[in-house]
Amino acid sequence: MPSLPACCSVLELRQYTLHPGQRDVLLQLFEQAFIEPQEAVGMHIVGQFRDEDRPDRFVWLRGFRDMASRRDALHAFYGGPAWKAHRDAANATMQDSDNVLLLRPVREGSGLSHPSPSRPASGTAAHPESRVELTLCYLKAPAEEGLRTRFEQQVRPVLTELGATPRALWETEPAENTFPALPVLTGEHVFAWLTVFSDAGHHREHLRRRATSTAWLEPLQPWLCAPLEHLLLAPTSRSELR
């Protein structure tokens, strides 16, 4: 059976720090007013999440075919009626929205598969039981083939044994930001993988097993410039990635 094409060749990882108590306010607005208008102009809203470790952090993933279509889609959305109607309400919930990493699949087939299951309709209230973990490796220099090979040969098999097979693998997209009105972090070299767990208990069991092993981490050490960052994310009611 042929593999499904990757959903996006360019991905934004967006982490917003919100004013206390405002996360559910923004989530309701986002899921009612912002998903379909963004996708109508050519974006792919991959998923939106509550950060389980930081109650005032909203995390979402937005994808594009390429950098040129990113520019065009962002111009269309931020100049369009949905954003103009709701931007003041959205911005009022936020302390900081500039923590944005621009990523790309490390090689063909390493991104998320597409199409995904249908997104729940607007008004859906039930939250998925699943959990998503996004691991960010901050590197001394741009990711290179030695790191990619080391990960596939030595890290992925151990993570799989520990119950956490990576579902997607990304690295920093080095292209210049094609929509400077929205800043992205520059000067960061990142290698990242995403894992989906069936529920919080599955994730806790993985953490218990991971704590007893260094075999998944040691092969990466020569490239790292900082401790790994693990984002534990709970998909929202309308998140496509769940």
VEXDREN-2710 file (C-alpha; in Angstrom, 1 decimal):
% VEXDREN-2710
k/r/px/py/pz
1/MET/0.0/0.0/0.0
2/PRO/1.6/3.4/-1.0
3/SER/2.3/5.8/1.9
4/LEU/0.2/8.9/2.2
5/PRO/1.8/12.2/1.2
6/ALA/3.0/14.5/4.0
7/CYS/0.4/17.1/4.9
8/CYS/2.7/20.1/4.9
9/SER/6.3/20.9/3.8
10/VAL/6.4/23.9/6.1
11/LEU/5.0/23.9/9.6
12/GLU/4.6/26.5/12.3
13/LEU/4.9/25.5/15.9
14/ARG/3.1/28.3/17.7
15/GLN/3.3/28.6/21.5
16/TYR/1.2/31.5/23.0
17/THR/1.5/32.6/26.6
18/LEU/-1.9/33.9/27.7
19/HIS/-3.2/36.1/30.5
20/PRO/-4.2/34.0/33.5
21/GLY/-7.6/32.3/33.0
22/GLN/-7.8/33.2/29.3
23/ARG/-6.9/29.9/27.6
24/ASP/-10.5/28.5/27.4
25/VAL/-11.6/31.9/26.2
26/LEU/-9.2/31.9/23.3
27/LEU/-9.8/28.2/22.5
28/GLN/-13.5/28.8/22.1
29/LEU/-13.0/31.7/19.9
30/PHE/-10.3/29.9/17.9
31/GLU/-12.4/26.8/17.3
32/GLN/-15.5/28.7/16.4
33/ALA/-14.0/31.5/14.2
34/PHE/-10.5/30.8/13.0
35/ILE/-10.1/27.2/11.8
36/GLU/-12.3/27.2/8.6
37/PRO/-11.3/30.7/7.5
38/GLN/-7.6/29.8/7.6
39/GLU/-8.1/26.6/5.7
40/ALA/-10.2/28.3/3.1
41/VAL/-7.2/30.4/2.1
42/GLY/-4.8/27.4/1.8
43/MET/-3.5/26.7/5.3
44/HIS/-3.8/23.4/7.2
45/ILE/-4.7/23.7/10.9
46/VAL/-3.0/20.5/12.0
47/GLY/-3.9/20.7/15.7
48/GLN/-4.5/22.9/18.7
49/PHE/-3.6/21.9/22.3
50/ARG/-3.6/22.8/26.0
51/ASP/-0.1/22.6/27.4
52/GLU/-0.6/20.2/30.4
53/ASP/2.4/21.6/32.3
54/ARG/1.6/25.3/31.8
55/PRO/-2.0/26.3/32.3
56/ASP/-1.6/29.6/30.5
57/ARG/0.0/28.2/27.4
58/PHE/-1.9/27.5/24.1
59/VAL/0.0/25.5/21.5
60/TRP/-1.0/25.0/17.9
61/LEU/0.4/23.7/14.6
62/ARG/-0.3/25.3/11.3
63/GLY/1.0/23.9/8.0
64/PHE/1.6/25.1/4.4
65/ARG/2.6/23.6/1.0
66/ASP/5.7/25.8/0.8
67/MET/7.0/29.2/1.8
68/ALA/5.4/31.0/-1.1
69/SER/1.9/29.7/-0.3
70/ARG/2.5/30.5/3.3
71/ARG/3.0/34.2/2.4
72/ASP/-0.1/34.2/0.2
73/ALA/-2.3/32.4/2.7
74/LEU/-1.2/34.6/5.7
75/HIS/-1.8/37.8/3.7
76/ALA/-5.3/36.5/2.8
77/PHE/-6.3/35.5/6.3
78/TYR/-4.9/38.5/8.2
79/GLY/-6.3/40.8/5.7
80/GLY/-9.6/39.1/5.7
81/PRO/-12.9/39.4/7.5
82/ALA/-12.6/36.7/10.1
83/TRP/-9.4/38.1/11.6
84/LYS/-10.6/41.7/11.4
85/ALA/-13.8/40.7/13.2
86/HIS/-12.2/38.8/16.1
87/ARG/-8.6/40.0/16.3
88/ASP/-9.2/42.4/19.3
89/ALA/-10.9/39.7/21.3
90/ALA/-8.1/37.2/20.5
91/ASN/-5.2/39.6/21.1
92/ALA/-6.8/40.5/24.5
93/THR/-6.2/37.0/25.8
94/MET/-2.4/37.0/24.9
95/GLN/0.7/38.1/26.7
96/ASP/3.1/36.8/24.1
97/SER/2.5/35.2/20.6
98/ASP/6.1/35.4/19.2
99/ASN/7.3/32.0/20.3
100/VAL/7.1/30.5/16.8
101/LEU/9.3/27.9/15.2
102/LEU/9.3/27.4/11.5
103/LEU/9.9/23.7/10.7
104/ARG/10.1/21.3/7.8
105/PRO/10.2/17.4/7.6
106/VAL/13.7/16.2/7.9
107/ARG/13.2/14.1/4.7
108/GLU/10.4/13.0/2.4
109/GLY/7.9/10.9/4.4
110/SER/9.0/12.1/7.8
111/GLY/6.1/14.6/8.3
112/LEU/2.6/13.9/9.3
113/SER/0.5/11.8/6.9
114/HIS/-2.4/13.5/5.2
115/PRO/-5.4/13.3/5.0
116/SER/-6.1/12.8/8.7
117/PRO/-9.5/11.8/10.1
118/SER/-12.2/14.4/9.7
119/ARG/-12.1/17.2/12.2
120/PRO/-15.1/17.3/14.6
121/ALA/-17.7/19.8/13.7
122/SER/-18.0/23.2/15.3
123/GLY/-19.7/23.0/18.7
124/THR/-18.2/19.7/19.6
125/ALA/-17.5/19.7/23.4
126/ALA/-15.9/16.3/24.1
127/HIS/-12.1/16.3/24.5
128/PRO/-10.0/13.4/23.2
129/GLU/-8.4/11.1/25.7
130/SER/-5.1/11.1/23.7
131/ARG/-2.0/13.0/24.6
132/VAL/0.6/14.4/22.2
133/GLU/4.3/14.9/23.2
134/LEU/6.5/17.1/21.1
135/THR/10.2/16.8/21.9
136/LEU/12.5/19.7/20.9
137/CYS/16.2/19.3/20.6
138/TYR/18.1/22.6/20.4
139/LEU/21.3/22.1/18.4
140/LYS/24.7/23.7/18.1
141/ALA/24.3/24.0/14.4
142/PRO/21.7/23.2/11.7
143/ALA/20.7/19.5/11.6
144/GLU/22.9/17.4/9.3
145/GLU/22.7/14.0/7.9
146/GLY/24.8/12.4/10.7
147/LEU/22.2/13.4/13.2
148/ARG/19.3/12.2/11.1
149/THR/21.0/8.9/10.5
150/ARG/21.9/8.5/14.2
151/PHE/18.3/9.2/15.2
152/GLU/16.8/6.6/12.8
153/GLN/19.4/3.9/13.6
154/GLN/19.8/4.4/17.3
155/VAL/17.1/6.6/18.8
156/ARG/13.9/5.6/17.1
157/PRO/14.2/1.9/17.8
158/VAL/14.7/2.6/21.6
159/LEU/11.8/5.0/21.7
160/THR/9.6/2.3/20.0
161/GLU/10.7/-0.2/22.6
162/LEU/9.7/2.3/25.3
163/GLY/6.2/2.6/23.8
164/ALA/6.6/5.9/22.0
165/THR/7.2/5.5/18.3
166/PRO/7.7/8.9/16.7
167/ARG/5.0/9.8/14.3
168/ALA/6.7/12.8/12.7
169/LEU/10.2/14.2/12.5
170/TRP/11.1/17.9/11.8
171/GLU/14.0/20.3/11.7
172/THR/14.3/24.1/11.4
173/GLU/13.1/25.5/8.1
174/PRO/16.0/27.9/7.2
175/ALA/14.2/30.0/4.6
176/GLU/13.6/33.7/5.3
177/ASN/10.2/34.5/6.9
178/THR/7.9/35.3/4.0
179/PHE/5.4/37.1/6.2
180/PRO/7.4/39.4/8.5
181/ALA/4.3/40.9/10.1
182/LEU/4.3/37.6/12.1
183/PRO/7.7/37.1/13.7
184/VAL/9.3/33.7/14.0
185/LEU/12.3/32.7/16.1
186/THR/15.6/33.1/14.3
187/GLY/19.0/31.7/15.2
188/GLU/17.6/28.5/16.7
189/HIS/18.5/25.2/15.3
190/VAL/15.9/22.6/16.2
191/PHE/15.4/18.9/15.6
192/ALA/12.0/17.7/16.8
193/TRP/9.8/14.6/16.9
194/LEU/6.1/14.1/17.7
195/THR/4.5/11.2/19.4
196/VAL/0.8/10.4/20.0
197/PHE/-0.3/8.4/23.1
198/SER/-3.7/6.8/23.4
199/ASP/-4.3/8.5/26.8
200/ALA/-2.6/10.1/29.8
201/GLY/-2.0/6.7/31.4
202/HIS/-0.1/5.5/28.3
203/HIS/2.0/8.6/28.4
204/ARG/2.8/8.2/32.2
205/GLU/3.8/4.6/31.6
206/HIS/6.2/5.7/28.8
207/LEU/7.7/8.4/31.1
208/ARG/8.2/5.7/33.8
209/ARG/10.1/3.5/31.4
210/ARG/12.0/6.4/29.8
211/ALA/13.3/7.5/33.1
212/THR/15.2/4.2/33.4
213/SER/16.9/4.5/30.1
214/THR/19.5/6.8/28.6
215/ALA/20.0/4.8/25.4
216/TRP/17.5/7.0/23.5
217/LEU/19.3/10.2/24.6
218/GLU/23.0/9.4/24.5
219/PRO/23.3/9.2/20.7
220/LEU/22.0/12.8/20.4
221/GLN/24.3/14.4/22.9
222/PRO/27.1/15.5/20.5
223/TRP/24.7/17.8/18.7
224/LEU/22.8/19.3/21.6
225/CYS/23.4/22.8/23.0
226/ALA/20.7/22.7/25.7
227/PRO/18.5/20.2/27.6
228/LEU/15.6/18.7/25.6
229/GLU/12.2/20.4/25.9
230/HIS/9.2/18.1/26.1
231/LEU/5.8/19.6/25.4
232/LEU/3.0/17.5/26.8
233/LEU/-0.1/18.5/24.9
234/ALA/-3.8/17.7/25.3
235/PRO/-5.7/18.0/22.1
236/THR/-8.8/20.3/22.1
237/SER/-12.2/19.2/21.1
238/ARG/-11.7/20.2/17.4
239/SER/-8.0/19.4/17.0
240/GLU/-7.4/17.3/13.9
241/LEU/-4.3/15.8/15.4
242/ARG/-5.6/13.7/18.3
END
